[in-house]
């Protein structure tokens, strides 16, 4: 009995499918070109699309007219997209609404022709014209037909892109809704009132409503105090980077499925009830990365019992990780943060284009990202006043570091801001080498880093002396007094802010723990008023790296995804960072102990390179050689004043006699330990008596 080969059969089916797809693409292209050719009244159109194509397109144009261009173009896009990406989601639904858009658009053209006496009847199309005549003459009349077509057109467009009309409304509201924004910003938040898109749930009536409220630009206490534009710098020839150097946002706003969100809310209530916990989901707040469900438990319920069920809820919702906020500060509800099926990418250009960032007077204003409701967040490093960052590999820590550096480069000239960058890994900060904002080349040697931090401490003390001589308390007052009164001979120029960026604190603490710890502690305690600020990053916030005294002086801390609750408690003083999703998902700790979940902005290496090249092209760096001079002097003094071992002369005689030099030989001949013999050989190497160790187990060269 003949049995067909299943593999061969499947291949034939695939070939047939792709044949029809390619044929559909070709036909759609021909029809699209045909409509355009007819609109332009081009003769000899068969030379472009052939006689058969010309006949098909002419018939298509006759029956559908100009609206037919919608169907042919849409078909071309959908089929091409399926061929490339294999995406065929809700295709039948899309086709239906495209047909409705085509007919309603054609009908409106017909009505416009009859009302405004437009010429060229043929381009409206036979089918839309006949349907419109039928509706006007026998069913709804001219007014009713017009209203019907408008409703059908708007409804179909809204179904194809549910965010289109809401975005249009918000855009118009930005021009005409100023009074509404002022009212919203000052209103007291009551039950079921929110700042962003929220699904409000009335459990008793089983009604659900999505409220679209305008998104605020930023939430930043310090920036509210200063909304005027920053004064132009004396560095008049220096131009700040253009936003054109940053990538345009390519993602579309995520469309939230209300029904799916409500279904998850019911699943949460059901799962908690299985553990004997009763309560209600009162609000659902969708955001770019997660959705926040506010759950109000019945009186008498222990909060800790709910907080321990995060893994059970994650399994019930088929989510990777769930974070529970028990309770939400200032509310009588518990927050349950559930990851979205689709994540919205936050682009740095989107944040830096906000008016609040542009009008900020601070040269060290940092763009952090967006909170869980999609509200852009900025913070002034003056008020931070230092920032500690932690996160494992792949969590987004390095990208975030680049984004905040870039935000400062977009605000300050080299006269207003200087950087000291310390990068022991020699990878992350090399892209900023030789920009005019640098005080010193990027420091990669941990010992030189210790010297640079010591210099920063001395610079802090020098600046405090300058502040005291003039009788001011901080760098802003000092600069204002210097610029307004030129009689001062203390300094001919204003003081720039200095931001010290350390990419990996653990590497420095391993080489010179005492020096690094002492310098960072002094700077974090006292350097704020002198205009010196620290941004310190560490891959693993262990207790030996993030010492208690250091952490106490970093009230602003950020944690990306970490491996354990212990690491989260070290950096944030609470758990939660171990539940983050990675790729820029972070928790921001701001005084007083307020945790905010933020999605960081993305910036590519290409963007960093473009910005650095733009800055390098305007001015060369003016490096300060004093920053690491102490390290070089210490190394030289160590070499000159090295205390010779009492057995050094005996060891030198042995080397002269044997013409051999090795640590093991000196050990045996002088009967001393390994470390002492190694020090003697190293001293001989410094004096040029013996050469370097070329390979293990072989004596060194003797030059006597």
SVG drawing of the C-alpha trace seen along z (x, -y; Angstrom):
<svg xmlns="http://www.w3.org/2000/svg" viewBox="-36 -95 119 97">
<polyline fill="none" stroke="black" stroke-width="0.4" points="0.0,0.0 1.3,-3.4 2.2,-5.7 3.1,-9.3 6.3,-10.6 5.3,-13.1 8.5,-15.1 8.1,-15.4 4.5,-16.3 5.3,-19.0 7.9,-20.5 5.4,-20.6 2.9,-22.4 5.5,-24.9 6.5,-25.5 2.8,-26.0 2.3,-28.4 5.3,-30.5 4.2,-30.4 0.9,-32.0 2.5,-34.5 5.0,-35.6 2.1,-35.7 0.1,-37.9 3.0,-40.2 3.5,-40.6 -0.2,-41.1 -0.4,-43.7 2.6,-45.5 1.0,-45.5 -2.4,-46.8 -0.6,-49.5 1.4,-50.7 -1.8,-50.5 -3.7,-52.8 -0.9,-55.3 -0.6,-55.1 -4.3,-55.7 -4.2,-58.7 -1.4,-60.3 -3.1,-59.4 0.1,-57.9 -0.2,-56.4 1.4,-53.1 1.1,-51.8 1.5,-48.3 5.2,-49.0 5.6,-49.2 3.3,-46.4 2.5,-44.5 -0.7,-44.1 -2.2,-41.5 -1.2,-43.7 -2.5,-46.8 -5.9,-45.1 -6.1,-43.8 -5.1,-47.2 -7.6,-49.1 -10.5,-46.8 -9.3,-47.2 -9.2,-50.9 -12.6,-51.1 -14.3,-49.1 -12.5,-50.7 -10.9,-53.9 -8.5,-55.7 -9.5,-53.9 -8.3,-50.7 -4.8,-51.9 -5.4,-51.2 -6.2,-47.5 -3.3,-47.0 -0.7,-48.7 -1.9,-47.0 -1.8,-43.6 1.7,-44.3 2.9,-45.2 1.2,-42.3 2.4,-39.6 6.0,-41.0 6.0,-41.1 4.8,-37.5 7.5,-36.5 10.3,-38.2 9.2,-37.8 6.6,-34.9 4.1,-37.2 0.5,-36.5 -1.3,-37.6 -5.1,-38.5 -4.7,-38.7 -8.4,-38.1 -9.4,-40.8 -7.0,-43.3 -8.3,-42.5 -11.9,-43.1 -11.2,-46.5 -9.1,-47.5 -12.0,-46.7 -14.3,-48.8 -11.8,-51.7 -11.6,-51.4 -15.4,-51.5 -16.0,-54.3 -13.2,-56.4 -14.6,-55.9 -18.1,-56.7 -16.9,-60.0 -15.2,-60.8 -18.5,-60.2 -20.3,-62.5 -17.6,-65.1 -18.0,-64.9 -21.8,-65.4 -21.5,-68.2 -18.5,-70.1 -19.0,-69.1 -15.6,-67.5 -14.6,-66.3 -13.2,-63.0 -15.9,-60.7 -13.9,-57.6 -11.3,-57.9 -13.9,-57.4 -14.7,-53.8 -17.8,-52.0 -18.5,-49.9 -18.2,-52.8 -20.3,-55.0 -23.1,-52.5 -23.2,-51.7 -23.2,-55.4 -26.1,-56.1 -28.1,-53.2 -27.5,-54.5 -28.4,-58.1 -31.5,-57.4 -33.1,-54.5 -31.8,-54.2 -30.2,-57.1 -30.0,-60.2 -27.0,-62.5 -26.5,-63.4 -27.0,-60.0 -24.8,-58.4 -22.0,-60.9 -22.2,-60.2 -22.2,-56.5 -19.1,-56.6 -17.3,-58.8 -18.1,-56.5 -17.1,-53.4 -13.8,-55.0 -12.9,-56.1 -13.9,-52.8 -11.9,-50.7 -8.8,-52.8 -9.1,-52.6 -9.4,-48.8 -6.3,-48.6 -4.3,-50.8 -5.9,-51.2 -3.4,-53.8 -3.8,-56.0 -6.8,-58.0 -5.8,-58.2 -2.4,-59.5 -4.1,-62.1 -6.3,-63.2 -3.3,-63.5 -1.4,-65.5 -4.3,-67.9 -4.6,-68.0 -1.0,-69.2 -1.9,-72.4 -5.4,-73.0 -5.4,-71.3 -3.1,-73.5 -5.8,-74.2 -6.5,-70.5 -2.8,-69.7 -2.6,-72.3 -5.6,-70.8 -4.3,-67.3 -0.9,-68.2 -2.5,-69.8 -5.4,-67.5 -5.4,-65.2 -5.3,-61.6 -8.4,-59.8 -9.6,-56.3 -9.5,-55.2 -7.8,-58.4 -4.4,-58.0 -1.8,-59.8 -1.5,-57.4 -3.5,-54.8 -5.3,-52.8 -7.9,-50.1 -10.3,-50.9 -12.2,-48.0 -15.5,-48.2 -15.8,-44.7 -19.4,-45.0 -20.7,-46.2 -18.2,-44.2 -17.4,-47.2 -14.0,-48.0 -12.9,-51.2 -9.6,-52.5 -8.8,-56.1 -6.4,-57.9 -4.7,-60.7 -1.9,-62.9 1.6,-61.8 3.8,-64.3 7.2,-65.1 9.2,-64.4 9.1,-63.8 12.0,-65.7 11.9,-67.7 15.1,-69.8 14.1,-70.6 10.8,-72.1 12.8,-74.8 14.6,-75.9 12.7,-76.0 14.4,-78.8 16.9,-78.1 20.6,-77.8 22.7,-80.9 25.0,-80.7 28.6,-79.8 31.6,-82.0 32.8,-79.1 30.9,-80.8 32.6,-78.9 31.7,-75.5 28.5,-73.9 26.7,-71.2 25.9,-68.0 22.8,-67.9 20.0,-65.5 20.5,-64.4 23.5,-62.4 21.1,-60.1 19.0,-57.3 15.3,-58.0 12.9,-55.9 11.8,-53.1 9.3,-51.3 5.6,-52.0 3.7,-52.5 2.7,-49.2 -1.1,-48.5 -2.5,-47.2 -5.1,-44.5 -7.7,-45.4 -9.4,-42.1 -6.1,-40.2 -5.2,-42.5 -8.5,-41.9 -8.2,-38.2 -4.8,-38.3 -6.3,-40.3 -9.0,-37.7 -6.3,-35.0 -4.3,-36.8 -7.4,-37.0 -8.2,-33.3 -4.7,-32.2 -4.5,-34.2 -7.9,-32.8 -6.5,-29.3 -4.0,-30.2 -6.8,-31.6 -6.2,-35.3 -9.3,-37.3 -9.3,-40.7 -9.8,-42.7 -7.7,-44.2 -8.7,-47.8 -6.5,-49.3 -4.4,-48.1 -1.6,-50.5 0.0,-49.4 3.5,-50.6 6.3,-50.2 7.8,-47.1 5.5,-45.9 1.9,-46.3 1.1,-47.1 -1.9,-45.5 -3.0,-47.1 -4.5,-44.5 -6.5,-45.5 -6.6,-42.5 -9.4,-42.0 -8.8,-43.4 -6.8,-41.1 -4.7,-39.7 -1.0,-39.4 1.1,-41.2 4.1,-38.9 1.9,-36.0 1.2,-37.7 4.8,-38.8 6.0,-35.2 3.8,-34.0 5.6,-35.7 6.8,-32.4 3.3,-31.0 1.8,-34.0 4.5,-33.9 3.6,-30.3 -0.1,-31.1 0.4,-34.0 3.1,-32.2 5.5,-35.1 9.3,-35.0 9.4,-37.0 6.9,-38.9 7.8,-41.6 5.5,-42.3 5.4,-45.7 3.9,-45.1 2.5,-47.7 2.7,-50.5 4.0,-53.5 1.2,-55.8 -1.6,-53.4 -3.6,-50.7 -2.9,-48.3 -0.3,-45.8 1.5,-46.2 2.0,-43.2 4.3,-44.0 3.8,-41.6 6.0,-41.7 4.4,-42.7 4.4,-40.2 6.0,-43.0 8.5,-45.4 8.7,-49.0 12.3,-50.2 13.2,-53.6 15.5,-55.7 17.8,-58.3 16.8,-60.8 13.2,-60.6 14.3,-61.7 16.7,-64.4 14.2,-66.0 11.8,-66.7 11.4,-70.4 12.1,-69.9 15.6,-68.5 16.3,-71.3 15.3,-74.0 17.2,-72.6 19.8,-75.0 22.0,-72.2 25.0,-71.1 24.9,-67.7 21.3,-66.7 21.0,-63.0 18.3,-61.2 17.4,-58.0 14.6,-56.5 10.9,-56.0 9.0,-54.8 6.5,-51.9 3.8,-54.3 6.0,-55.6 6.8,-58.9 10.3,-60.2 12.6,-60.5 15.5,-62.9 17.6,-63.8 20.1,-66.5 23.4,-65.1 23.8,-68.2 21.0,-66.9 21.9,-63.2 24.8,-64.1 26.6,-60.9 25.3,-57.8 26.1,-54.1 25.2,-51.6 25.2,-47.8 24.1,-45.0 25.2,-41.7 26.5,-41.1 23.8,-41.8 21.5,-43.7 22.0,-47.0 24.4,-48.7 27.0,-49.7 24.5,-51.0 22.9,-53.1 26.3,-54.5 26.8,-55.6 23.3,-57.2 23.9,-59.4 27.4,-60.4 25.8,-61.4 23.0,-63.4 25.7,-65.4 27.6,-66.0 24.4,-67.3 24.1,-69.9 27.6,-71.2 30.6,-72.6 34.1,-71.7 34.3,-75.0 31.3,-73.9 32.0,-70.2 35.1,-68.0 35.3,-64.2 37.8,-61.9 37.0,-58.4 38.4,-55.3 38.0,-52.1 40.0,-49.1 38.4,-46.8 39.7,-49.0 36.5,-48.4 33.5,-50.6 34.9,-54.1 37.5,-54.0 35.0,-55.6 35.4,-58.9 39.2,-59.1 40.4,-62.6 37.1,-64.4 37.6,-68.0 35.7,-67.3 38.4,-65.0 40.8,-66.2 43.0,-63.2 43.2,-60.3 40.9,-57.4 42.6,-55.8 43.0,-52.0 45.7,-51.3 44.2,-50.7 47.2,-52.2 46.9,-55.3 43.2,-55.4 44.1,-55.6 46.4,-58.5 43.6,-60.2 41.2,-59.9 43.9,-61.4 44.2,-64.3 40.4,-64.8 40.6,-65.0 43.3,-67.7 41.3,-69.5 38.3,-69.4 40.3,-70.9 41.7,-73.6 38.2,-74.5 36.9,-74.8 39.7,-77.2 38.6,-79.3 35.0,-79.2 36.1,-80.3 38.1,-83.2 35.2,-84.7 32.6,-83.8 30.3,-81.5 29.0,-78.0 28.9,-76.1 30.3,-76.1 27.2,-77.7 27.4,-80.8 31.1,-81.0 30.7,-81.0 27.9,-83.6 30.1,-85.9 33.1,-85.5 31.1,-86.2 29.3,-89.2 32.4,-90.8 35.7,-90.8 37.6,-92.5 38.4,-89.1 42.0,-88.1 41.5,-84.7 40.5,-83.0 40.2,-84.5 37.6,-81.9 34.7,-80.0 35.1,-76.5 33.8,-73.6 31.9,-70.7 34.0,-67.5 32.3,-64.1 34.4,-61.1 33.2,-57.9 34.4,-54.6 33.2,-51.7 34.2,-48.7 34.9,-49.5 35.7,-45.9 38.8,-45.9 40.1,-49.0 39.4,-47.6 41.3,-44.4 44.5,-46.3 44.5,-49.2 41.5,-48.8 42.6,-51.2 43.6,-54.1 40.5,-53.8 38.1,-53.4 39.6,-56.4 39.4,-58.7 35.9,-57.7 34.7,-58.1 36.1,-61.6 34.8,-62.7 31.3,-61.3 31.2,-63.0 32.4,-66.4 32.8,-67.0 29.2,-68.0 29.6,-71.7 32.9,-71.8 31.2,-70.7 32.9,-67.2 30.5,-64.2 31.0,-60.5 29.3,-57.9 30.5,-54.5 29.5,-51.2 30.1,-47.7 29.1,-44.3 28.6,-42.6 27.7,-44.7 29.4,-42.5 29.9,-43.8 33.7,-44.0 33.4,-46.2 30.4,-48.4 31.6,-49.1 29.0,-50.5 30.8,-53.8 30.9,-54.3 27.2,-53.3 26.0,-55.6 27.2,-58.6 25.5,-57.4 21.8,-58.1 21.0,-57.7 21.6,-54.2 20.5,-52.2 20.4,-48.4 19.9,-46.5 19.2,-42.7 21.4,-41.0 21.8,-37.3 20.4,-37.1 18.4,-38.9 21.6,-39.4 23.1,-41.5 19.9,-43.5 19.9,-44.2 23.5,-45.4 22.9,-48.0 19.2,-48.9 18.8,-47.9 15.8,-45.8 15.1,-42.9 13.6,-43.2 16.5,-43.7 16.8,-39.9 13.3,-39.9 14.2,-42.5 14.0,-41.5 17.4,-42.7 18.0,-44.8 17.8,-48.2 15.2,-47.2 16.3,-48.9 15.3,-50.0 16.1,-53.6 16.6,-54.4 16.0,-58.0 15.9,-59.7 14.0,-59.0 14.1,-55.2 11.8,-55.6 12.2,-52.8 11.1,-53.6 11.2,-51.1 12.7,-52.5 13.4,-51.3 16.7,-52.8 17.3,-54.3 19.3,-52.5 22.3,-54.1 24.5,-52.3 28.2,-52.3 27.7,-54.1 25.9,-56.9 28.7,-57.2 31.3,-57.3 29.4,-60.0 29.0,-62.2 32.7,-61.8 33.9,-62.6 31.7,-65.7 33.2,-66.9 36.8,-66.1 36.4,-68.1 35.7,-71.3 38.5,-71.4 41.5,-69.3 41.5,-68.0 43.5,-70.0 44.9,-67.3 46.1,-67.9 49.4,-66.0 49.2,-66.5 46.3,-64.0 48.4,-60.9 51.8,-62.6 51.8,-61.3 51.7,-57.7 54.7,-58.3 56.7,-60.1 55.9,-57.3 57.1,-54.7 60.3,-56.6 61.0,-57.2 60.4,-53.5 63.0,-52.6 65.6,-55.1 65.0,-54.6 64.6,-50.8 66.2,-49.5 68.7,-46.9 68.7,-43.5 71.7,-42.9 72.4,-39.8 72.3,-41.7 76.0,-42.0 76.5,-38.2 73.8,-37.4 75.5,-39.8 78.9,-38.0 77.1,-34.6 75.6,-35.9 79.0,-37.3 80.7,-34.0 78.1,-31.7 76.9,-34.0 73.4,-32.7 70.5,-34.5 67.4,-32.8 65.2,-33.0 65.6,-29.3 69.4,-29.5 69.6,-32.5 67.3,-30.6 69.5,-27.5 72.9,-29.3 71.8,-31.8 69.3,-29.6 66.5,-32.2 62.8,-32.2 61.2,-32.6 59.9,-36.2 63.3,-37.5 65.1,-35.9 62.5,-37.3 63.1,-40.9 66.8,-40.6 66.5,-39.4 64.0,-42.2 66.4,-44.8 69.1,-43.4 66.7,-43.8 66.0,-47.4 69.7,-48.1 70.2,-46.5 72.4,-43.7 70.0,-40.9 67.4,-40.8 63.6,-40.1 62.2,-36.6 61.8,-35.3 60.2,-31.9 59.4,-29.9 62.2,-27.6 65.0,-29.3 67.7,-31.6 67.7,-35.3 70.4,-36.9 73.4,-38.3 74.9,-41.6 78.0,-41.7"/>
</svg>
